[in-house]
Amino acid sequence: MLENVEPNVHLVGTLMALKGQIPERTKETARRVVQAVVDKIRHLLEQNIRQAVTAYASS
């Protein structure tokens, strides 16, 4: 079921809160979900920082 949900920050929060209760066979899937959200946030931050630096450099 975890593989079929849309990864988001709220899901990561829930997974982190339940980390001690996640069955061993599900932990790798949970890690992939968390990594997907981290990658998305990193990408968005990189874009924002790049835009800010470009705007500052051209002013």
HUMOCOR-V985446 format. One record per residue. RES is the residue in one small letter. SS is DSSP state (helix for helix, strand for strand, loop for the rest). Layout:
BEGIN
RES:SS
RES:SS
END
This chain:
BEGIN
m:loop
l:helix
e:helix
n:helix
v:loop
e:loop
p:loop
n:loop
v:helix
h:helix
l:helix
v:helix
g:helix
t:helix
l:helix
m:helix
a:helix
l:loop
k:loop
g:loop
q:loop
i:loop
p:loop
e:helix
r:helix
t:helix
k:helix
e:helix
t:helix
a:helix
r:helix
r:helix
v:helix
v:helix
q:helix
a:helix
v:helix
v:helix
d:helix
k:helix
i:helix
r:helix
h:helix
l:helix
l:helix
e:helix
q:helix
n:helix
i:helix
r:helix
q:helix
a:helix
v:helix
t:helix
a:helix
y:helix
a:helix
s:loop
s:loop
END
